[in-house]
């Protein structure tokens, strides 16, 4: 009896000792859990925290992490955010969960990398954080498997350095409603700037990879892709799109005559926007349509306005030495996009003229589409264009072939410029260029030399004083 009492007392004491470390056995209402599910959809959690399944591979599971996010410094793997106590967030208290989501600090105190868009999530309301916690802790299946470890080059492998970055660039001030604007606009702003984290991809980055505050949403590199300018400028941005077209693009990933979603945007449409409440999607469109315009002086006309139907097949068949790009288009693309580039009559297969990907001032997205294809799902409709990179199930093209094909498409249906083999080679690596690693390492070397110089000077001064 005494032995049992001792163990009971010990267990009680341990329970009190770990009260702050372990999540409480909270009871959440069905309404809170459902709200959390919706917040997770609006935040696009599944797109990054669920690894894609490749042929022959076993699925890792929903929210189990392992998705490689390419950065200029290397791949950053998303973490397991299922309620697994060992490998996921099952041991997180609600306060620890909120700190991870808003401030990018794990339960063990280590900072996360800002591939996790906590600079945007920092502005989430307490109600949304609470609902999100309720959903993950009760409705997500725990998966007991570890996500791959992120290994960035020195000094970025030292996560403590991210605390300095956070102090410099993360603003946790909540979004205040603008009384001069409608409730719809304010809702759209909240969704766009927090859960939608639009600026994470669509804003240019500074030297330290922080989001630019001087030209928000004016476009930025995203691996091999380029997230376009989505400000209200009619030439460089989407000022020529109606609110209905913006909402349609978010909901379906396609607006004939304007643009189609591919890459990370296709994932956002698949996992998030297409599953959101139509009223919220319309609210986002209402807000985005009013974002202050940012013009790139090199842009002369809107990306979607370029091109026209082109009849080149007759000339191609009568040419004894046709250009390689036109031959590749005829053999690989014309069957779907049409010999004139008109696409399908119902718009399922887009035309190549009046197409933002083809007419953009940069060729990044066209090259990436040729390399990686298009893959998005909305409801029961799956849109798939095969890529022609290394893993192509159609035909793998060389860098030179892709450059020739992209050049043909740009010159026939777009702004008329050329794509180089080097551009394709860079895109194939899946990472955009950044000098941040060189700058930081150079600064460290200069700092070390400066400290060594000061130490040497002080040593000589001390030695000189003793000699005198």
Secondary structure, DSSP 8 states (H G I E B T S, - for coil): -HHHHHHHHHHHHHHHHTTTTS-------HHHHHHHHHHHHHTTHHHHHB----TT-----TT-B--EEEETTEEEE----SS-TTTSSTT--HHHHHHHHHH-B-TTS-B--TTS-HHHHTT--HHHHHHHHHHHHHTS-------------TTTT-TTHHHHHHHHH---------TTS-HHHHHHHHHHHTTT-HHHHHS-B-TTS-B-SSSTTS-EEETTEEE---SS-TTTSSTTS-HHHHHHHHHHSEETTTEE--HHHHHHHHHTGGGS-HHHHHHHHHHHTTS-----TT--S-GGG-------HHHHHT-TT--HHHHHIIIIIHHHH-TTS---TTSSS--SSS-HHHHSSS-HHHHHHHHH-EEEEETTEEEEE---STT-SS----HHHHHHHHHHHHHHHSS-----HHHHHHHHTT-----HHHHHHHHHHHHHHHHHHHHHHHHHHHHHHHH-
